[in-house]
Amino acid sequence: MTAPTCLLVFASTHGHVRRIAEAVADRLRGAGVVVDVRDVEDAPASTAGYDLVVLGGSIHAERHQAPLVAWMRRHAEGLAGRRVALFSVSLAALDPTPDGRAKVGGWVDALLEATGVRPDARACIAGALPYRDYALPTRWLMRRIARKQGLPTDTSRNHDLTDWAAVQRFADEAAALVAVRTPA
Ligand SMILES: Cc1cc2nc3c(=O)[nH]c(=O)nc-3n(C[C@H](O)[C@H](O)[C@H](O)COP(=O)(O)O)c2cc1C
């Protein structure tokens, strides 16, 4: 039996979504899937030939990255014929309250509404506060937001707030869409 193939397209503003995308790809590879990981700026012109497409992006000012939205819109028709899994990264995903869940769910719903893509699996994943990688104005802005939300405010270092077990669970769910085993 030939191994299933996956195209993983991501948009990452400061690099954290890229790390999550690589972790998802590693997990899928461990499950026997052949994975092609592409920044949305370098994504192929067609999704033909892939058994699974994984999409990943993050929230900035309450929206997913415009290039990801545009790519999904362009490929919605092709994606309708294949298995699709989507992950959305944000700080609001750290909020376990019903209001928090509704907020992040609403951003994903807006993305799907705007693009016409209907994923078979989806996950909202907590991101990072990489203060050292921000330009100064962004560092100040994010520190102010973080303080209001009770998140880390020490700008002398980067803060990884991702639940990596949740990333693995999402990858396993994506692997199951193409009926392959998941690693123990
Ligand atoms: C300028 C800016 C605006 C952001 N806006 C939001 C937001 O509206 N809601 C939210 O939950 N997270 C927000 N975030 C947090 C990002 O979604 C989070 O840092 C994520 O890990 C970014 O990943 P990336 O840098 O790989 O794109 C924002 C981050 C930045 C730098």
PDBQT file of the ligand as one rigid body, heavy atoms in Angstrom, charges set to zero:
ROOT
HETATM    1  C1  LIG A 201       0.467  42.177  16.930  1.00  0.00    +0.000 C 
HETATM    2  C2  LIG A 201      -0.174  40.928  17.504  1.00  0.00    +0.000 A 
HETATM    3  C3  LIG A 201      -1.553  40.850  17.621  1.00  0.00    +0.000 A 
HETATM    4  C4  LIG A 201      -2.152  39.700  18.178  1.00  0.00    +0.000 A 
HETATM    5  N1  LIG A 201      -3.513  39.664  18.278  1.00  0.00    +0.000 NA
HETATM    6  C5  LIG A 201      -4.089  38.614  18.899  1.00  0.00    +0.000 A 
HETATM    7  C6  LIG A 201      -5.509  38.581  19.071  1.00  0.00    +0.000 A 
HETATM    8  O1  LIG A 201      -6.258  39.458  18.644  1.00  0.00    +0.000 OA
HETATM    9  N2  LIG A 201      -6.036  37.533  19.762  1.00  0.00    +0.000 N 
HETATM   10  C7  LIG A 201      -5.249  36.501  20.263  1.00  0.00    +0.000 A 
HETATM   11  O2  LIG A 201      -5.786  35.604  20.889  1.00  0.00    +0.000 OA
HETATM   12  N3  LIG A 201      -3.910  36.471  20.050  1.00  0.00    +0.000 NA
HETATM   13  C8  LIG A 201      -3.308  37.508  19.385  1.00  0.00    +0.000 A 
HETATM   14  N4  LIG A 201      -1.947  37.511  19.181  1.00  0.00    +0.000 N 
HETATM   15  C9  LIG A 201      -1.147  36.369  19.625  1.00  0.00    +0.000 C 
HETATM   16  C10 LIG A 201      -0.710  35.428  18.478  1.00  0.00    +0.000 C 
HETATM   17  O3  LIG A 201      -1.821  34.775  17.901  1.00  0.00    +0.000 OA
HETATM   18  C11 LIG A 201       0.298  34.399  19.035  1.00  0.00    +0.000 C 
HETATM   19  O4  LIG A 201       1.415  35.120  19.497  1.00  0.00    +0.000 OA
HETATM   20  C12 LIG A 201       0.731  33.356  18.044  1.00  0.00    +0.000 C 
HETATM   21  O5  LIG A 201       1.621  32.462  18.703  1.00  0.00    +0.000 OA
HETATM   22  C13 LIG A 201       1.388  33.962  16.822  1.00  0.00    +0.000 C 
HETATM   23  O6  LIG A 201       2.030  32.993  16.027  1.00  0.00    +0.000 OA
HETATM   24  P1  LIG A 201       2.906  33.416  14.761  1.00  0.00    +0.000 P 
HETATM   25  O7  LIG A 201       3.842  34.479  15.251  1.00  0.00    +0.000 OA
HETATM   26  O8  LIG A 201       3.628  32.188  14.324  1.00  0.00    +0.000 OA
HETATM   27  O9  LIG A 201       1.966  33.936  13.732  1.00  0.00    +0.000 OA
HETATM   28  C14 LIG A 201      -1.342  38.623  18.614  1.00  0.00    +0.000 A 
HETATM   29  C15 LIG A 201       0.052  38.693  18.475  1.00  0.00    +0.000 A 
HETATM   30  C16 LIG A 201       0.634  39.824  17.933  1.00  0.00    +0.000 A 
HETATM   31  C17 LIG A 201       2.141  39.911  17.794  1.00  0.00    +0.000 C 
ENDROOT
TORSDOF 0
